[in-house]
Amino acid sequence: MGSGQVTDWQGKNVTVAGLGVSGIPAAKVLHGLGAQVTVVNDGDDARAREQAAELEALGVTVRLGDGATLPEGTELVVTAPGWKPDKPLFTAAHEAGVPVWGDVELAWRLRELGGRKAAPWLCVTGTNGKTTTTRMLASILTAAGLRTAAVGNIGVSLLDAVLGEEPYDVLAVELSSYQLHWAPSLRAHSATVLNLAPDHLDWHGSMEAYAKDKGRVYEGNRVACVYNVADKATEDLVREADVEEGCRAIGFTLAAPAPSQLGVVDGILVDRAFVENRQQNAQELAEVSDVNPPAPHNIANALAAAALARAFGVPAKAVRDGLRAFTPDAHRIAHVADVDGVAYVDDSKATNTHAAEASLAAYESIVWIAGGLAKGATFDELVAKSAKRLRAVVLIGADRALIREALTRHAPEVPVVDLDRTDTGAMLAAVQEARRLAVEGDTVLLAPACASMDMFVNYNQRGDVFAQAVGELGT
């Protein structure tokens, strides 16, 4: 796919599925390459009409309110990652022998456009921790003096990154299971699946299909497939992957590392994978205290980021400097305040049980604020694993009864306050109840284990409202 590629698009009939953060850039890029572009979109609201008008002014055809029918003459479909594989549009494309690509696949195919030198991709996927790990990785690569960016599912368009004016040495790429499903020819320099837990099963149809899509990130890896020693399913995906000759399986662990692993020894992050004579030698990379915050799951994120950076040849000092320079995003196990000797922590980003479990594991004595939209999740395993850490629980949100029932089964001695509310103002009441239940040395932890849309616009707003409520305690 070299410099002669531009002519390939001239007059090619391409259907772009979905107006949105990936669809609009894809339509503009393809139109600019000379393709005949038709955008189809299920919705026909004011926002969609505004976006359609902008594209139509460029010469792109837009069909609103009809995302099901394949336009006649279509030679390629480029889809937004969120469109489910069982949509009639894709069935029609399959029956017509028309390939379907996602925005990531399109970016991968266009990365050498115009003879440009393509930057290698270091890819990160997993159920939880993707964004943090990707941003840590970019921070480490930057500390090594490399031109890089955190892109992909993180909100920065991969198309913009590969076609922009700025040349990169390497890209830190966050990929969702949706994006991987629609990216059949992606071949990373190195990649990791951080962890696997049931999520988005309504989209994928089964846990097996979800895992298979996550595992695509390892296909064709050149240097390293990085897996989680504590999560055997990730290692199984490495075993199943068809990789290039010489590509290595590299584990990360919170324990002391075996050869070909990164791990932790006496509060130090160490590398026994990318060193000479790894049977005897280990390279110190950073201290646990260099990781912000130093919660167990976040140390695992740091080790995964370090493994990908080391696979790219980054020196040990850059790992330490990059981790020190990294600041976590808001609403990810963020310390809000201490009030009367009690810490208040916002992990509103813990929108599923797997993320909440990691969050709860970071503290010894917790008043837990939980609840929201369960998205089909069950809570028995989460409660059973976390019961010994719980001083009390305050429940809010539409599906709080599911958590309450799990608490009755697995933590019957833990006091539970069920606020029976789904209004935004319930958060202030929840924080006030948590303050009443907490004693000095406790952590009041917002780790809802549920989505937020029953009460809030998104998890960001939920975390902001929590922080505001905590602020009112001190007044």
C-alpha positions in Angstrom: 0.0 0.0 0.0 2.6 2.6 -1.1 2.6 5.9 -2.8 0.6 4.8 -5.8 -2.4 4.2 -3.5 -4.2 7.5 -4.1 -5.4 6.4 -7.5 -6.9 3.3 -6.0 -9.6 5.5 -4.4 -10.4 7.6 -7.5 -14.1 7.0 -8.2 -14.4 4.1 -5.8 -17.9 3.8 -4.3 -17.5 3.8 -0.5 -20.3 3.7 2.0 -19.5 5.1 5.4 -21.8 3.8 8.2 -22.5 6.3 10.9 -22.1 10.0 11.5 -19.8 10.5 14.5 -16.3 10.9 15.8 -15.0 8.3 13.3 -17.5 8.5 10.5 -17.1 12.2 9.6 -13.3 12.2 9.4 -13.4 8.9 7.4 -15.9 10.4 4.9 -13.8 13.6 4.5 -10.6 11.7 4.0 -12.1 9.3 1.5 -13.8 12.1 -0.4 -10.5 14.0 -0.5 -8.9 10.9 -2.1 -11.4 11.0 -4.9 -13.8 8.3 -3.7 -17.6 8.6 -4.3 -18.7 8.6 -0.7 -22.2 7.9 0.7 -22.8 8.2 4.4 -25.7 6.3 5.9 -27.0 7.0 9.4 -29.8 5.5 11.5 -30.6 8.8 13.3 -32.3 11.8 11.7 -32.2 14.4 14.4 -31.1 18.1 14.3 -27.5 17.3 15.1 -27.4 14.6 12.3 -28.9 17.1 9.8 -26.3 19.7 10.8 -23.5 17.2 10.2 -25.0 16.0 7.0 -25.2 19.6 5.6 -21.5 20.1 6.3 -20.6 16.9 4.4 -23.0 17.6 1.5 -21.4 21.0 1.0 -18.2 19.1 0.3 -19.9 16.8 -2.2 -20.6 13.8 0.0 -24.0 12.0 -0.3 -25.7 11.5 3.1 -28.7 9.3 3.8 -30.3 9.9 7.2 -32.7 7.6 8.9 -31.7 4.6 6.8 -28.6 2.8 8.1 -29.9 -0.6 7.1 -29.8 -0.6 3.3 -26.6 -1.0 1.3 -26.4 1.7 -1.4 -26.3 0.3 -4.9 -22.8 -0.1 -6.3 -21.0 0.0 -3.0 -17.5 -1.5 -3.3 -16.4 -1.0 0.4 -18.1 -0.2 3.7 -16.3 1.8 6.4 -18.1 1.5 9.7 -18.1 3.3 13.0 -16.8 0.8 15.5 -20.0 0.8 17.6 -22.3 -0.6 14.8 -23.1 -4.2 15.8 -22.0 -6.9 13.4 -25.5 -8.3 13.0 -26.9 -5.1 11.4 -28.7 -5.7 8.0 -26.2 -3.4 6.3 -23.4 -5.8 7.0 -25.4 -8.8 6.1 -26.1 -7.2 2.7 -22.4 -6.3 2.3 -21.4 -9.9 3.2 -23.8 -11.3 0.7 -22.6 -9.0 -2.0 -18.9 -9.8 -1.3 -18.3 -6.2 -0.2 -15.5 -5.9 2.5 -16.3 -4.0 5.8 -13.6 -2.0 7.5 -13.6 0.0 10.6 -11.9 3.4 11.1 -8.8 1.6 12.5 -8.5 -0.6 9.4 -8.8 2.4 7.2 -6.1 4.2 9.1 -3.9 1.2 8.9 -4.3 0.9 5.1 -3.7 4.6 4.6 -0.7 5.0 6.9 1.8 4.9 4.0 -0.2 7.2 1.8 1.8 9.5 -0.4 5.0 7.6 0.3 5.1 8.7 4.0 7.1 6.6 6.5 4.6 4.8 8.7 5.2 4.9 12.4 5.0 1.5 14.2 1.9 0.9 16.4 2.2 -0.3 20.0 -1.4 -1.4 20.8 -3.3 -1.7 24.1 -6.6 -3.5 24.7 -8.4 -5.2 27.6 -11.6 -4.8 29.6 -10.2 -2.2 32.0 -7.2 0.1 32.2 -6.8 0.7 28.4 -6.7 4.5 28.5 -4.5 4.7 31.5 -2.0 2.2 30.1 -2.0 3.9 26.7 -1.3 7.3 28.2 1.4 5.9 30.5 3.0 4.3 27.4 2.9 7.6 25.5 4.5 9.4 28.6 7.3 6.8 28.7 7.9 7.1 24.9 8.0 10.9 25.2 10.5 10.7 28.1 12.7 8.6 25.8 12.7 11.5 23.3 10.4 9.9 20.8 7.8 11.7 18.8 4.5 10.0 19.8 0.8 10.4 20.6 -1.8 8.4 22.5 -4.5 7.7 19.8 -7.4 5.5 18.9 -10.2 4.7 21.2 -8.8 7.4 23.5 -10.5 10.2 21.5 -7.7 11.2 19.2 -8.6 10.0 15.7 -6.1 7.5 14.2 -6.9 8.8 10.8 -5.7 12.3 11.9 -2.6 10.8 13.4 -1.5 8.8 10.4 -2.4 11.5 7.8 -1.4 14.6 9.8 1.5 16.8 9.0 3.5 15.8 12.1 5.6 12.7 11.6 5.7 10.3 14.5 8.3 7.8 15.5 5.8 5.4 17.2 2.1 5.5 18.2 0.5 4.4 21.4 -2.8 3.0 20.2 -5.8 2.2 22.5 -8.2 -0.2 20.8 -11.6 -1.3 21.8 -13.0 -4.8 21.1 -15.3 -3.1 18.6 -12.4 -1.5 16.7 -10.5 -4.8 16.6 -13.5 -6.6 15.2 -13.4 -4.4 12.2 -9.6 -4.3 11.7 -8.7 -7.6 10.0 -5.3 -6.6 8.6 -3.9 -4.6 11.5 -0.4 -5.9 12.5 1.2 -4.2 15.5 4.9 -3.9 16.4 3.9 -5.2 19.9 0.6 -5.4 21.8 -1.1 -6.2 25.1 -4.4 -7.6 26.3 -4.4 -6.2 29.9 -7.3 -8.4 31.2 -10.5 -10.1 30.1 -13.8 -9.9 31.9 -17.4 -10.1 30.6 -18.3 -6.8 29.0 -20.2 -5.6 25.9 -21.6 -9.1 25.5 -24.8 -7.6 24.1 -22.6 -6.4 21.1 -20.4 -9.4 20.7 -23.0 -12.1 21.4 -20.8 -14.2 23.7 -17.7 -14.1 25.9 -15.9 -16.3 23.4 -16.6 -13.8 20.5 -15.5 -10.9 22.8 -12.2 -12.7 23.7 -11.6 -13.5 20.0 -11.9 -9.9 19.0 -9.6 -8.8 21.8 -7.1 -11.5 20.7 -6.9 -10.0 17.2 -4.5 -7.4 18.6 -1.8 -10.1 18.8 -2.2 -11.2 15.2 1.0 -10.6 13.2 2.9 -9.0 16.1 6.6 -8.5 15.3 8.4 -8.1 18.6 6.3 -8.8 21.7 2.9 -10.1 22.8 2.5 -8.8 26.3 0.0 -10.7 28.6 -1.2 -10.6 32.2 0.3 -13.5 34.2 -2.7 -13.2 36.7 -5.2 -13.6 33.9 -4.7 -16.9 32.1 -7.2 -16.0 29.3 -4.8 -13.3 28.0 -1.9 -15.8 27.8 -4.2 -18.3 26.0 -4.9 -15.6 23.4 -1.1 -15.2 22.9 -0.8 -18.9 22.3 -3.5 -18.9 19.7 -2.2 -15.9 17.8 -0.3 -16.2 14.5 2.7 -14.0 15.0 5.9 -13.2 13.1 8.9 -15.4 13.5 10.9 -14.3 16.6 8.0 -12.5 18.4 8.1 -13.2 22.1 5.5 -13.8 24.8 6.2 -11.3 27.7 4.3 -11.5 31.0 3.6 -8.8 33.6 3.0 -9.7 37.2 2.6 -8.0 40.6 4.8 -10.7 42.0 8.6 -11.3 41.4 9.0 -11.9 37.7 10.3 -15.1 36.1 12.5 -14.8 33.0 10.6 -13.1 30.1 8.5 -11.2 32.6 8.2 -7.8 34.2 7.2 -7.7 37.9 7.7 -6.2 41.3 10.5 -7.0 43.8 10.7 -5.1 47.2 8.8 -2.1 45.9 10.7 -1.9 42.6 9.4 -2.5 39.1 11.9 -4.8 37.4 12.4 -6.2 33.9 13.6 -9.8 33.3 12.5 -9.8 29.7 14.5 -7.1 27.8 17.9 -7.7 29.4 20.9 -9.8 28.5 21.1 -13.1 30.3 17.5 -12.9 31.7 18.0 -16.1 33.6 20.4 -14.3 36.0 19.8 -10.6 35.4 17.0 -8.1 36.1 16.9 -4.4 35.3 15.4 -1.9 37.8 12.9 0.3 36.0 11.1 2.4 38.6 9.8 2.4 42.2 6.2 1.5 43.0 5.9 5.0 44.4 6.6 6.4 40.9 3.2 5.1 39.8 0.3 7.5 40.3 -1.8 6.2 42.1 0.1 3.1 43.3 -3.0 0.9 43.6 -2.4 -2.7 42.5 -4.3 -2.5 39.2 -2.5 0.7 38.3 0.9 -0.9 39.0 -0.2 -3.7 36.6 -1.0 -1.0 34.0 2.4 0.6 34.5 4.1 -2.8 34.0 2.2 -3.4 30.8 3.1 0.1 29.5 6.7 -0.5 30.5 6.8 -3.9 28.7 5.6 -2.3 25.4 8.0 0.5 25.7 10.9 -1.8 26.4 9.9 -4.0 23.5 10.4 -0.8 21.4 13.9 -0.4 22.9 13.2 2.4 25.4 15.9 2.7 28.2 15.0 2.0 31.8 15.4 5.7 32.8 12.7 6.7 30.4 10.3 4.2 32.1 10.9 5.9 35.5 10.7 9.4 34.1 7.6 8.7 32.0 5.7 7.2 35.0 6.7 10.1 37.2 5.5 12.6 34.6 2.2 10.8 34.1 -1.0 12.2 35.6 -4.1 10.0 35.6 -7.4 11.2 34.0 -10.1 12.5 36.2 -12.5 10.0 37.8 -10.0 7.2 37.8 -9.3 6.4 41.5 -8.8 10.1 42.1 -8.4 11.4 45.6 -10.9 14.2 46.1 -10.4 15.2 49.8 -9.8 14.1 53.3 -12.6 15.1 55.8 -12.2 14.3 59.5 -9.6 11.6 58.8 -11.6 9.9 56.1 -10.4 9.8 52.4 -13.0 10.4 49.7 -12.0 8.8 46.3 -13.7 9.2 43.0 -13.5 6.1 40.7 -16.7 6.9 38.7 -14.9 5.4 35.7 -15.4 2.0 37.4 -18.5 1.3 35.2 -18.3 -2.5 35.4 -17.7 -5.1 38.1 -14.1 -5.9 36.9 -13.1 -2.2 37.3 -14.8 -1.9 40.7 -13.1 -5.0 42.0 -9.7 -3.5 41.1 -10.7 -0.3 42.8 -12.0 -2.0 46.0 -8.8 -4.0 46.2 -6.8 -0.8 46.6 -8.1 0.1 50.1 -8.4 -1.7 53.5 -11.6 -0.3 55.0 -14.2 1.1 52.7 -17.6 2.7 52.7 -18.6 1.9 49.2 -21.0 4.0 47.1 -22.3 1.8 44.3 -25.2 1.3 41.8 -26.5 2.6 38.4 -27.2 0.6 35.3 -25.9 -3.0 35.5 -25.8 -3.7 31.8 -26.6 -7.4 32.5 -23.9 -7.8 35.0 -24.0 -9.9 38.2 -22.4 -8.9 41.4 -21.9 -12.1 43.5 -18.2 -12.5 42.7 -17.4 -8.9 43.2 -19.1 -8.8 46.6 -17.7 -12.1 47.7 -14.1 -11.0 46.9 -14.5 -7.6 48.5 -16.7 -8.3 51.5 -13.8 -8.3 54.1 -12.9 -4.7 53.1 -16.4 -3.2 53.4 -17.3 -1.2 56.5 -20.7 -0.2 54.9 -22.4 0.3 51.5 -24.6 3.1 50.2 -26.7 2.1 47.1 -28.1 4.4 44.5 -29.4 4.0 40.9 -31.8 1.9 38.9 -30.2 -1.6 39.4 -29.1 -1.2 43.0 -31.3 -4.2 44.1 -29.0 -6.5 42.3 -26.0 -5.4 44.4 -28.2 -5.4 47.6 -29.1 -9.0 46.9 -25.5 -10.0 46.4 -24.6 -8.2 49.7 -27.3 -10.2 51.5 -25.8 -13.4 50.2 -22.1 -12.8 50.6 -21.7 -10.0 53.2 -24.8 -10.2 55.4 -23.1 -8.4 58.3 -22.2 -5.3 56.3 -24.6 -2.4 56.9 -26.4 -1.3 53.7 -28.2 2.0 53.1 -30.5 1.8 50.1 -31.4 5.3 49.1 -34.1 4.2 46.6 -33.3 7.2 44.4 -32.2 7.7 40.8 -32.2 11.5 40.7 -28.9 13.4 40.4 -29.4 14.9 43.9 -29.1 11.4 45.4 -25.3 11.7 45.3 -25.3 14.4 48.0 -27.5 12.2 50.2 -25.2 9.2 49.4 -22.1 11.1 50.4 -23.7 12.4 53.6 -24.8 8.8 54.5 -21.2 7.6 53.8 -19.8 10.3 56.1 -22.1 9.1 58.9 -21.0 5.5 58.4 -17.2 6.1 58.0 -14.7 6.2 60.9 -11.2 7.7 60.9 -8.9 5.9 58.5 -11.7 4.7 56.2 -12.0 5.4 52.5 -15.3 6.5 51.1 -15.1 5.1 47.6 -17.3 5.9 44.6 -16.8 2.8 42.4 -20.3 2.2 41.1 -19.7 -1.1 39.2 -22.5 0.2 36.9 -23.0 2.6 34.0 -24.2 6.1 34.9 -26.9 7.0 32.4 -29.9 6.3 34.7 -28.9 9.3 36.7 -26.2 11.3 34.9 -25.1 12.3 31.5 -22.0 10.1 31.8 -19.5 8.9 34.4 -17.7 12.2 34.3 -20.7 14.1 35.5 -21.3 11.4 38.2 -17.7 11.9 39.4 -18.1 15.7 39.3 -21.3 15.6 41.4 -19.6 13.3 43.9 -16.7 15.8 44.2 -19.2 18.7 44.7 -21.0 16.7 47.4 -17.7 16.0 49.2 -16.8 19.7 48.9 -20.1 20.5 50.8 -19.1 18.3 53.7 -16.2 20.6 54.6 -18.4 23.7 54.7 
